[in-house]
Amino acid sequence: MHAYSLVHDDLPAMDDDDLRRGRPTVHKAFDEATAILAGDALLTLAFELISAPQTHGDPFVRGELVSRLAQVAGHAGMVGGQMMDIMLEGQSPAEQEIVQLQRMKTAALIAYSCEAGAILGKASPSLRAALVDYGRDLGLAFQIADDLLDEEGETAETGKAVRKDALRGKPTMVSILGRDRARAQALVLAKQAARHLDLFDEKADLLRAAADFAVKRRA
């Protein structure tokens, strides 16, 4: 699902990027039609995988996995967030609009990745909610860090073009708050994400480390 979103985001009709992870984007390495079809194939493959009997023996668990992924990937999640991203280019939206965009486009899928584990394990509502809240805050922190890398990073490190948000007139938390306040906000969100894991004690240490990495990474 994530790979599909990147392939389609890179298309000329979207973000028009030529480089991803240090290599030509799919539409550059092949062509636009191939990129569209590759994205479509990856999207449908995601649903094939989570609906397969090998994923879980309980069909109700598999059904919930499919239903939740459809919600976070569709108009109320990633697709809707991408539409907001396009519509807000060249605009001066309020901070809350940017937060909403990032919740839908970035945080929704990260939160689902955490929630899916709770669904598979048939976790209690409180544990499931804690993982969703962790994923949501982690997603927001991750996106701010990504926007900071676009402002401050180098292509050799990030593996993709930099300084493109400003060129396209894309409003971000960095453009609204400035680099220092945006960086502080990302750190606050990462710590907040980790606090949601208190219910899990040391069993969630890897997730806490992921939150710390999300705001300190250089790529």
N, C-alpha and C positions, 0 to 999 in steps of 0.2 A: 504493500500500500504506500509506504514511504517512497520507495523507488519510483513507482508510477507518478506520484505527485511531483517529484523532481524532474522527471522526463518531460512532463507537460508544462511545468513552471518555466522550463528553459526555452520553450518554443518561442519563435518570433512574435506570435500573437499575445504572449504573456510577458515574461521578463526578458526575452531575447538574449539569452546567455550563450556564449560560445565555449565556455570551459566549466567543467564540473569535476572535482576531485583530481585535478591536474591533467585531465584528458578532455578531448573534444566532447561536447554534449552530443546526445544521440542524433539530433537533427543535423548536426554538423558532420558527424562521422558517417552518417548514412543520408537521410533526407527527412523532410517534415512528415511525409506520409508514414514512413517507418517509425518515427518517433511517436506519432499519434497511436498507431496500432500497437506498438510495444507497450505504451502506457496503458492502453485498454486491456491488453493481455495480462499485464501485471495486476491491474485492478481486479479483474475477474478471478485470477489465480488466488488472490488473497481470500476470497470468499470460498473458493473450492477447498483450500487448505483447512480453514477453520470449521467448515461444515462436514469434513470427512469423518467417518467413524473412528479412524485412528486417533483423532484429536482428543476425543472423550467418548466414553461408552454411553453416557447419558444424552439422548437426543435433545432433551430440554436445555442442557448446558450448551450444546452446539447451537441450538436455536437462539439462545440469548447472546452468544458470542457474535453471531451473524447480525442480529438485530441491533446491537450496540455499535458494531463497526459501521453498519449502514448509516446510523444516525450521526456518528462523528465524521464520516467521510462525505456526507451529502450536503444539502443546502444549509443545514443548521451547524455545519462544521467546516471541514476543509474547503469544500467548493464555495460555500458562502463567504468564508474568509478571503479566499482568492478574489472573489468578485468585489468585496470591499476594498481589497488592496488595489485593484485596478481603478475603482471609482474614486478613491481618495488621492490618486496621483495629482500633484499640482495644487492640492487643497490645503487648508489649515484646520484640520479637525481638532476637536478637544481631546485631551489626554485619554478620557474614558473611551472614546471611539477607537483609539489605537489599541487600548487594552482589550476591547471586545474583538477587534480584528485578530489580535494575536492569540486570544483564547480559542478562536474558531480555527484559524489557519495552522497554528503550531501546537498549542497546548492540548487541543482536543485529542489528537492522535497519541500524544505522549501519555495523557491521562488514560486513554483506552488501553494502551499497552500495560499499564499498571493494573487497571481494573480487570483485564482479561485473566490475569493470574488469580485474582479473587474469585472470578466466575468459575474458572476451572477447578479451584480448590473448594468451592462452595463455602466461602468465608462468610462470617456473620456480617450483617449490615454495617456495623460500626467499623470493622476492619476494612471492608470494601470501601466505605466512604473515606477512610483515612488514606487509602492508596490513591483514590481519585483526586483528593485534595493535594496530595503530594505531587502527583503527575501534573496537575494543572499549574501549580506554582513553579514546578521545575520547567514546564514548557514556557512560561512567561520569562523566567530567568534566562533560559536558553536563547530565546529570541532576542532579548536585549544584548546578550553576549555576541550573538551573530551580527547584530546591527553595529556593535562596537568594532568587531573585526572588519566589517565593510568600511568603516571610517578609518581605522588605524592599521589594519593588517596589510600584508603583502601577498601578492598572488602566489609566490613561491611557497609560502606557508599555508595559505588557506586553500589552495588548489582551485580557486575560482576568481573571477574578476572582482576587483574592489573599487570602492568609491562610486559604485553604480547607483546607489539609492539617491544620493544627492543629485546626480546627473539627470535622473528620471523624475526628480521632484517628489520622491516617495516620503511621506511623513512617517517618522519612527519615534520611539521613545528617546532616542539620541538626539534627533533634530528638535524635539520639543523640550527636553530637559537639559540638554547639553551632555557632554561626555561624562563629566565627574558625577553629576546627579544620577545619570542613567546607570553608571557602573555601581554606585551605591545602592540603587534600587534593585539591581540584579543580585547583589550580595544579600540584601534583606530578603528577597524572594527565595533564594537558595536556602537560607537559614530557616525561613518559615516552612519551606517544603520539608526540611529535615525534621522539624518539630512535629509534623503530622505523623511521623513514624515512631513516636514515643511508645505507642501501644505494642510495638514489636520487639522492644529491647535490642539486644545485640544482633538479632536475626536480620535486621534491616541495615546493617552497617554498609553493605555493598551499595544500597540505594542512597544512603547518606553520602558516600564517597562520590556517587554519580552526580549528586546535586552540587558538590564542591567542584568537581571537574567541569561541569557545564559552564560555570562562570569564570574559570581560569584557563580554559583551553585556548590554543593559538591557531586552531584550524576547525 
